[in-house]
Amino acid sequence: MEPTSQVTHHRWNDMPVDQLSDTIGRRLITGQDMMLAHVYLKKGAIVPRHQHINEQITYILEGALRFHIGEGEGKEVIVRAGEVLCIPSNVWHQAEALEDTLDVD
């Protein structure tokens, strides 16, 4: 198959919102081996502690998230609008929305 036939074009506003909880929603664009998400978090929302094989790059467009990184006491990082957090593969992490937030993962 010609690689150009696999090219896709998306508009965020055309993508459905997956409401994961009362405080967290997301829009997903998926490829064969990657995905890109707009994640909408209301102030106080908690993304439960988890890990995954993929690296995670989080870019905050609006708002701020407090991340708890690693096991035990670990490390705390606050990421604000215009900032990017890179989390390596298999590192435990959790996030809390300090204000209404839009991030790109």
Buried (B, 14 or more C-beta within 10 A) or exposed (E): EEEEEEEEEEEEEEBEEEEBEEBBBBBBBEEEEEEBBBBBBBEEBBBEEEBEEBEBEBBBEEBBBBBBBEEEEBEEBEBEBEEEBEBEEEBBBBBBBBBBBBBBB
